[in-house]
Amino acid sequence: MIAPHTHSWWRATLALCLGSFLVFINLYAPQPLLPALRETYEVSTLGISLVMSVATLALAGSLLVFGPLSDAIGRDAIMRLTLLAAGLLSLGLAFAPNFETLLVMRALQGFMLGGLPAVAIAWMGDEFERPALLSAVGLYIGANSLGGISGRVVGGTVAEIGGAPGSFLAVGTMTLVGLVLFWKLLPAARAFTPRRFELGVALADLGGHLRNPLLLGAYLLGGLNFLIFINQYSYITFRLAEAPFGLGTRVLGLIFLTYLGGTLGSSLSGRLAGRWSQPVCMMLGILILIGGTAVTLAESLGWIIVGLTLNAFGFFLAHSMASSWVGRRARSARGSASALYLVFYYTGASLGGFWLEPFWQTAGWNGVALASWLMLAVTLGLAAWLLRRERREHQEAEVALASSPQTSSSRSTRPQADL
């Protein structure tokens, strides 16, 4: 087992962080390009938003394939080969002859991009000692957000010079170069033991999680919040590309630096959870997301950036609490419980355009804000429901403790002077 902060630990952690970085660069690089791609392929805002939706939906589905598959055949090859395929598909996107081909290739790319997230933490769990695992996971999650930010910044900046094809070529080249480093850095797995895959057991675990209302509430909360948060960024690019802002793809890519507010929100989530319960922190995050959306209604670019930064802070606070709630509340098969949370999470992202598009067509960004508030009211209600369930559990536990035979026995054996 790999001990923390040894040479092997740094090497493996750097490899997995690099792999995560490459995954999210590829997933999110097209987002600032959506206005330009809409003009190139002459499709609607809903149609072009499918460039993001089909990829995230395919990624969500792949989590349920690669995770169990890795238990049977190993994790190293899955991570390496899926990254290779994703990089090659990014190069292919530059030469897509029509919109339909672009969508098919993005769906395939999204499926391949799920290979590393599905198994990276399981690889760490196999190879790392527990203290090494805890410190490595924090760095790995940080690489997720850094990759998402970098993908949008690189995608938008390169597109300003070479158009969308140039952006896809740049990201594909970065991926293949990074893959060479990933391939060399990742140590060979030594503690992995293959297990026979049993479909019936896996399905029974998933069904049990879905029947657990405390888990299902968190799944819906995370998925619906992400439905709003990530798709707001898509529609804000349409708004800022048009008059009176008229921003180019390079500046649109820089807008995604507001994601750094989410880095702060997730880093503070542990402290806040020490002061308040997890459902209360979820509610706080959602309320901040509601308020940030209101700020984006301003006509000033500066205030819009402030609003997006608040949105990122609130979303990642709620997301951190919901995902950790799942890990704590799952009675068994915690790995599949967490994977199911990610399935809801990315499925929500893929469906957001269908919810927001009618409001965008009717009332522009004001309509997007209204649609966001309606959905966030639902997730706020879910968080409040989880809070009530948690408080009820505490009350029932106190009553059970007070009426337990051991407690009664201790009362009956007290000295008479204490009565």
N, C-alpha and C positions, 0 to 999 in steps of 0.2 A: 504493500500500500504506500502511496506517495504522501510524505509528510509535508506540512505547510512550510512554504517559503524556502524549500530546497531548490536545487537546480532543476530537478525533474518537475517540480510544482510550477515554477515560473515558465518552463518550456511548454508544459501542457496547457496552462492557463492562458498564455499568450496565443497559442494555437487556436484554442476554442473561442477566445475573444475576437481574434482575427476572422475566424469563420463566421461568427455571429455578425460582425461588422459587414462582411461581404454579403450575407443573406439580406440584410435590411437595406443596404445600398441598392441592390437589385430590385427589391420589392417596391421601394418608394421613389426611386429616381424619376419615373414618369409623371409624378404628381404635379410638379410645376410646369410640365410640358402640355398639360391638358388643353389650355386655350389654343396653343399652336397646333396641336394634333386635331382639335375640332375643326379648325380651318382647313388643314391639309386633307382630311378625309371627308369633310363636309357632312358632319353628323351633328346631332343635337347634344346638349349638355348631358342628358341622361345617357345617350349612346356612348359618348367619350368617357364618361365616368366608369363604364364597364371595363376600361383598361385597368383600373385599380380593383374593381369588384371581382372580376373573374379570377384574378391572381390571389386575392385574399381568401376567396371561397375555396379555391383549389388547395391552398395551403392548409386551410382548416380541415379539409377532408384527408389530406395526406398525413396529418398527425395521428389519425387512427389506423393508418397503414404502416408507417415506418416505425412507430413505437413498438408494437407487438412483433413486427418482423425483425427488429434489431435484437430482441430477446432470443430469437432462434438462430440468426446467422451472424451476429456481431454488429458493432456500431461503427467501427472505423471505416469500413468500405462504404457504408451508406452515406456518411458525411462527405467523404472524398468524391464519390461518383456523382452525388446529387449536386454538389457545388460545381463540378466540372460541367454537368449538363446545363445548370442555370447560367453559367458564364457563356457557354456556346449559344444558348438561346438568346441571351442579351445581344450578342453580335448579330444573330439572325434577325432580330427585331428591326435593325437598321435597314434591312432590305425587304421588309414586308411589302408586297405589291398592292395590298388592299386592306381595308379595315377588318374584314372577316379573318384574314390570315393573321393580322396583328393580335386579335383577340384569342385565337387558337394558341398562338405561340405564348401569349401571356398566361393563359390557363396552364399550359404545360410547364412554364417557368415557375408559376406559383406552386404547383405540385412538387417540383423538384426542390424549391426553396424550403419546403417543410421538412426535408430530410435531416438537416442539422438541428433545428430547434426541437424536433421530436425526440432526439436521442442524446444531445450534448450533456444535459444534466444527469441522465442515466449513466453516461460514460464516467462522469465525475464520481457518481455514487459508487461505481464499481472499483475505481482506481484510487480514489483519494481517501485518506483518513478523515474522520468527521470534522475536526478543526480546519483541515485543508479545504474540505468541501464548502464549508460556510463562507470562508473568505473568498474562494474562487467564484462562487455563484454571484456575489455582489459585483465583482468586476465584469462577469459575463453579462449580467443584466445592464450594466452601464454601457457595454459595447453595443447592446441592442439599440439603445436610444441614440448613441453616437452614430451608428450606421444609418439610422433613419434620418437624422439631421443631415449627415454628409451626402446621402443619396440625393436628397432634394437640392442641396446647395450645388453639388457637382453637376447634377442633371440640368439645373437651370442655367448655371454659368457656362457650361460647354455648349448648350443649345443656343446661347446668344451669339456664338461664333459659327458653329457648324450645324445648327438646326437640330431637330429631334434625332435624325440618324447619327449625327456626330456624338450626341449624348449617349445613345445606346452603345456605340462603338467604344467610347471612353470607359463606360461602366463595365462592359464585357471584358475589355483589356485589363482593367484593374482587377477584375475577379479572377482571371486566369493567372495573372502575376501573383496575386495574393494566394491563390490555390497552391502554387509551387511552394511558397513559404509554409502554408498550412500543412502540406503533405510532409515536408521535412521536419517541422517542429513537433507534430503530434506523435507522442511516444506510442509504441506498440502496446496494445491492451494485454495485461498480464493476469488480471483477476476475473476476467469475464468467463462465466460458465453458461454455455447455451442451455436454454430451457425449451421443452417441447411446447409449441403453441397450441392451446386448446380454445377454439372459437367459442364453445359454450360457456366456459368460465369467463372469458373476456366480456361476452355479451351480458352475462349475469351481473358482473361487476358494474358495467355501464348502466344497466337497468336499475340496479340498486341505488346508484347515485342519483339518477333522475327521479326516483320515487322519494328521495329524501328532500322534504320541502326547504330545509335550511340550506342545502346545497343548490337546489334549483333556483331559489331566490337570488343567491349570489351569482349563479350563471347568467340569469336574465339581466341582473343589474349590470354586470360587467359587459355583456354583449350589447345592450341597448345604449349604455353610456358611450361605448366605442363607436357604435352606429352614428351617433351625433358628432362626437369629437373629431374623428378622422375625416368624415365627409364634409364637415364645416370647412376644413382646409381646402378641399377640392373646390367648393363653391366660392370661397373667398378669392381663389385665384381668378375665377371668371369675373368677379366683381372688380378686382384690382387691375385686371388687364384692360378693362373698358374705361371710358371717360367717367369722371374727370381725372382718374389716377393714371391710366395708360402705362402701367408698369410692364417692362420686358421680362423675359424668362429668367434672366440673371437675378434681378431684384426679387422676382417672385420666389425664386429658390431661397434667397436670404430670409424671406418671411418665416421660413420654417425654423430659424434659429430661436423663435419663441418657444420651441419644444424644450429649451433649457429650463423654462419654468417648471416643466414636468420633472426634470431631474431634481430640482429643489423640493418639489412636492413629495416625491417618493423617498428622498433622503430624510425628510422631516416626519414621515409617516410613523416611524418607530417611536419617536419621542411623543407624538400626539397620542398614539395608542397606549402609551404608558400613563397618560392622564385621563383619557376617555375611552369608552368601549369602542370596538371596531365598527359597529353600526352607526354610532354617533360620528365617527370620523368619516364614514361613507357619506352620511348626510351633509357634513361640513363640506366635503369635496364637491358634492353635487350642487350645493348652494353657491359655492364659488364659481362653478361652471355656469350656472344660471346667470350670476352677476356679470361674469366676463362676457357672456353672449350679449348682454344688454350694452356693455361698453362698446362692442364692435359696431353698434348701430351709428356711432359717431361718423361724421364726414371727414374727420381728420385722420390721416394715415398713422400719426403717432398714437392716437387713442385706439385705433384698431389694433395696433401692435400690442398695446397694453392689455386690451381685452383678450387677444389670443394667448398672451403669456399667462393671464389669470386662468383662462380655460385649461391650459396645459397643466398648471399647478393643481387645479381642482380635480381634473380628470385623473391624473396619476396618483393623487392622494386616495381617491375612491378606488381606483384600480388596485393599488397596493393592498388596501384593506380587504377588498373582496377576494383577491387571489389568496391571501394568507388565511382568510376565513375558511376557504375551501380546504386548505391543507390541514387546518386545525379541526374542522368539523367532520371530515370524512372518517367513517368508522373503520374502513378497511380499503385496500387497493388505492392508496393515496395517489399513486402515480397516474392511474387512469382517471381519478377524480380531477386532478390538476389538468390532465390532457383534455378532459371534457370541458373544463372552464375555457381553455384556449380555443376549442372548437366553437363554442358560443361567441367568444370574443371576436374571432376573425369572421365568423358568419355574419355577425352584426355589422362589421365593417363593410362586407360585400353587399349588404341589403340597404345601406343608408341612402344611396342615390334614389332608389324607388320610393322612399318615404319623403325625401326632401325635394325631389324634382317638381312635383305639382305645386308646391308652395313657392319654389323659385320662379316657375313660369308665371304664376299669378301675381306675386308681389316682390320679386327680386330678393335681395338680402333680408329685407324685413320679413318676408315670408319664411325664409330659412330660420330666422330667429324664432318666429312663432312656432314652427314645427319642432325646433329644438326644445323650447320650453314645454310643449305638450308631452314630448317623450321623457324629458327630464323630470316632469311631475310624476310620471309612472315610476321611474327609478327611485325618486325620493320617497314615494310611498312604499316601495319594496324595502328600502333601508329602514324606514320607520317600522315596518312589519317585523323585520329581523330583530330590531331593538326590542319590540314587545315580546317576541319569542324568547329572547335572551333573558329579559327580566323575569318572565314567567318561569323559566328554568331555574333561575337563582332562587326565586321564592319557593318553588317546589322542593329544591334541594335543602333550603333552610327548614321547611316544615318536616321533611323526611328525617333530617338530622335531629330536630327537636323531639320527634316521636320515636326515634330508634330505641330498641331495648337497651343498648349500651348506655345511651344518655339517661334513660329512665332509671337504670340500675345505679348509675353514678349519683343521681339525685337521692335515691332511697338510702344510700349508704352514707349520706352526709351526717356529721355530728348533730345532735339535737339542738345545740346552741345556734346552729346555722339556720334552723327552720323558723 
